[in-house]
Amino acid sequence: MSKVYRIGIIGCGGIATGKHMPALKNQPNAEMVAFCDIVEERAQDAAKKFGTEDAKVYTDYRELLADRSIDIVHVCTPNDSHADISIASLEAGKHVMCEKPMAKTAADARRMVEAAKRTGKKLTIGYQNRFRPDSQYLKRVCSDGELGDIYFAKAHAIRRRAVPTWGVFLDEEKQGGGPLIDIGTHALDLTLWMMDNYKPKVVLGTAFHKLSKKENAANAWGPWDPKKFTVEDSAFGMIIMENGATIMLESSWAINMLQTGEAKTTLCGTEGGADMLDGLRINGEKHSRLYMNEIQLDAKGVDFYDGQTESPADLEARLWLEAIEKDIDPVVTPEQACVVSEILEAIYESSKTGKAVYFN
């Protein structure tokens, strides 16, 4: 029988209660035994709903980490605390899943990678969009070489008007940025993963504070306060890799554009292409004729594909625990997630200086 892992949750807000805890609850080899939040009531509520009968509640994560019986920690706090809490957890002998983005800064992300290597504990980042059925299918297509050499791609993270007006999303000090670091990070992670290319050469980027200045603006979650909107409302980047492959990244919470979509990618290779803009579509050439196949998705996954019936969050949790049990790399490695953070930071830096940012 598999070992039952004892898990502590640090940060009991929306992403924890909406993804991490329900998914872990569905894993037969996991039990949540400790919950920590600066708002004690949130931790208590989470413990009652998801924890074991004797689950403990904390307001200081250091007290949770002192419990040697805890095997794994999930870090679901604001971006500015990801690094310190994750590193402390690794040094306390825990395996760590940290929510995306990896860290507020690239330097912090690199510190996390180093800590995982130094302690020998596993570290992964919550890029759950890799675990969607369409993503899993497309990854297999790419890995099988059906698209050939992928030399151009687009990473899509566009909302017409869906600015998150709760929590600390609009606080640059806590988050490190707006849509780029919030949803652009998912699109970039997905694109780099499909391309299997993590060697950036140069980045050029722009970030805008345009619609964020509007009073009483139309928005899915109600109007925002322009005075509290300290992050960008849109950001864009061009990333050129060492081998010349080029990625265009677009991200926005509020922009006057009708073609929207989050955590999607468009890939162009020497043998074929693919995109997620209107379902999953694969295109190419056979027998001197062009073709385009729409990959049909249903409740069980992808037609003609032996995929999973689990939700993406459940699959993410199961494979994370499996990586620990089998002592193999997690699906999302810390080194991959660190490159995402480095590119995002380069886009912000390029926007501020008006100059391209070169890597090494």
N, C-alpha and C positions, 0 to 999 in steps of 0.2 A: 504494500500500500504506500502511496506517496506520502511524503512528509507533509504535515499540516503547518503552513507558515503563519506565524503570528505577526500581524501587521499593525503599524501605528499610522494614523492620519494626522498630518500637520497642516492646518488650514481647512476649515469645515464650511466653506462658502459654496457658491453655485457650482463651480467645476467639480468640486469634491462630491457634493450630493447629487449632481446630475450625471456624472460619468464614473468617477473612480469607485465610490462606495457601492453603487448598484452592481457594477461589473464584478467587483471583488466578492460581493455577496453571492454571486452566481457560481463562484469557483469552489468546488468541494474540498480543495486543499488549502483554503485560506480562511482565516478568521481575524476579524478586526478587534483588537483587544485594547487599543488606546486611541484617544482622540484629543487633539489640542487645537485651541483657537483663542485669540486674544479676547473674543467675546465668549465667555464661559457658557452662556445659554446655548450658543450654536453647537459647541462641542457636546453638551449634554443631550441636545436633541438628536445629534448624529449617533451618539452612543446608544440611545434608546432604540433608534430605528435600525441601525446596522451592526451594532456591536454585540459581543458576547455578553452573557448575563453579568459577568464580573468586570466588564470593560471599565477602564479608568479614564478620567477626564482631567485635562491639564490646561492651564493658560500659559505655561512656559514650556517651550519645546525641549529645553535642556533637561527638564525633569522627566519627560517622556523618554528621551534618549538614554537616561540613566538606567532604564529597565533592560537588563541584559537578555531577558527572555524574548524581546522583540527582534524578529529576523529582518523585517523589511519596513521601510518608511516611504510613504507617498507624500511629497511636498506639493501643496496646493495653495500657496500663498502668493501675494503680489510679487511682481518680477524682481524688485530690488532686494528681496530676501532669499531668492532661490539659491544663490551661491553659498551664502553663509550657512544656511540651514542644511543644505545638501552635503556640504563638506563636513560639517559637524556630525551629521548622521553617518557618513562613511567612516569617519574617524572613530565613531562609537561602535563600529562593527556591523552596521546595517547596510543591506542592499537598498538602493534608492531609485524610485521613479519620481522624477521632478516634472511638473507641468511645463508646457512650453510657454514662452521661449526658454531656452536653457538658462539664460541669465540676462540681466539688464545690460551688461557690457560684455564685450568680447574677452576682455582681460579676466572677468569673473568666470566666463565659460571655460577658459583655458585652465584656471585654477581648479575647476571641477574635474576636468579631464585628468589633471595631475593627481588630484586626491584619489580618484578611482584607481589609478595605476599604483599609487603608493600604498593604498590599503588593501588592494586585491579584491575589493568588493565591486559588485556590479552596479552600474549607473545607466539609466535610460531616461529618455525625455518623451513626454506625452504627445507625440505626433500621431494622433489616432486616425487621421485620414489615410494613412498607409494601409489601414486594415479594412477599408471599405471594399466590397466585392469588385467594383470597377477598378479600383487601384490594384488589387491583388491580381486581377486578370491582366491588366496592362503591364504590370511588372514582369509577369511571366512572358508576355509578348516581347518585351525589351530584352529580357535575359536570354531568350531563345534566339535573339539576333534578327527577328523579323523586320525590324525597322532599319537594320544596318547601323552605320555610324550616325548617331544623333548629333547634328552640328548646329541646330537652331531650335530654340524652345521659347515658349511664353508661359509665365507663371501668373495665374489669374486669381485675384482676391478683390472683387469689386462689389460693393453694395451701392445702390442708388441713394437711399436714405435709411440707414440703420446704424445710427450712432449709439453705442451702449452708454446710457446716461446714469448708470448706477455704479456703486463701488468706486474703484480708483482708476477706471479706464481712461479718464480724461486728465489724469494727474501725471505729468511728465516725470516728476521726481520719483514717483513710485513705480511707474511702468517703463520709463525709458523711451517712450514713443507711443504713437497711436496705431492706426490700421496696419502700418508696415510691420511693426513688431507683434501685433495681435493676430491678424489674419494673413498678412503677407508672408509671415513666417511659415504657415502651413503650405501655401502654394509653392514657395521656394523649396521647402523640404521635399515635397512630393516630386518636384521637377528634378532636383539633383539626384534623388533616389532612383528615378526612372533612367536617367542618363548614366548613373553610376560614375559621376564625375565630381570630384571634390577638390579640384585644384584651380581656384580662381587666380587670374592674372591681374585684371584691372576692373574697377567698378566706377561708373559715373551715375550720379543720382540727383533727384530733385524731390523736395517735400514742400507741400503747400498748406497754408492756413487761409483758405478762401471762404468756403461755406461755413466754416466754424465761427465766423464773425457775425453771422446772421442772427437776428433776434426772432424768437417765436417761429423758428424754421419747422417745416414739415419733417417728421421723423417717426419711424416705426415705434420708438419707445418714448415718444413725447419730446418736446423742445428741450434743447440744451441751454445751459447758461454760458454765453460766450466768454465771460470773465473766468470761468473755471475750465474752459476748453483750452488747455495749455499744450496739447499735442497736435501734430499735424492732422488734417482731415484726409489728405491724399499723399501718396508718395510713389515714385516710379524709379526704376533703375535699369541700367544696362550692365550686364555682367559678362565679361569675356574671360574664358577659361584659358589655361596654359596651352591647350591644343587648338585654340581658336574658336571652339564652340561658343555660341553666344546665347544668352538668356535675357529676355525682356520681362521685367517684373512690374506688375501693376497692382496697386493696393489702394483702397479707399473705403471709408465708412459713409461718405456723402459726396456724391458727384452727379452731375447731370448727364447720365449715361443710361441707356436702356438695356444694353447687353451686360448683364450682371452674372456673377457666379463666384463662389468661394472655393478655395482649395481645389482648383482645377489646373490642368496643364495641357499645353499643346506641344507636340513633339514632331520634329521634321528630321528624318534620317535619309540615308542614301538609298535604302530599299523600300521605305514606306514612311507613313506618318500616322499620327493619332491625335485625337483631341477629346476633351470631356465637356465641350461647350454645350452640346445638345445631346445628352446621353454619351455613351462611349462609341467613338467611331474610329475605324481603322481604314486607312487608304493606301493605295499603292498602284503597282502596274503588273499585270500578268498577260503574257502572250501579246505584248504590244498594245494592250488596252488598259485604260485606267479603271480602277474599281474603288468602291467605298462600301464597307460593311458596317452596319449598325449592330453593335453587340447588345442583344436584348437582356434587360435585367428584370428579375422577378423577385418574389419574396425570399427565395432560396439562394439567390445569388445571380450568377450569370448563366444563361442558357449555354449548353454544350461545354460547360466548365465544371469540374468537380470541386466546387468551392465549398465554403462553410455556410451553415445556417445560423451561426452566431451573429449577434450584432457586432459592429466594429469595436465597440468598447469591451465587449466580452472576449473577443478574439485577442485584443491587445492585452488584456489582463491574463488570459490563459497562456499566451506565448511568453509573456514576461515571467510568470512563475515557472514555466517550462525551461526558460533559459537559466534560471537559478538552479533548478533541480538537476539539469543535465550539464551544468557548468559550460554553457556555450554563450556566444555573443547574443545580446538582445537584438531584436529586429532593428531598433533605433540605437545605434552606438553613440557614445558620448562624442567621439571624434567627428562623426557626421553632423551632429547637432551643433557642435562648436563652429564648424565651417559656416553653417547657416547664420549663426550669431555674428560671425566676423563679416559676412557679406552685408547683413542688415546694417551693422554699425558703419560700414564703409559707405553705404548709400546715404545715411544721415550725415556723415562727415563731408561727403562730396557736395551735398546740398548746401551745407553751411559755408564751405570754402569756395564753391564754384569750380573746383578742380577734381580731376580724376584721382582715385585712390589706387595705388599700386601695391600688390602683394609681393614682398620679398624681391 
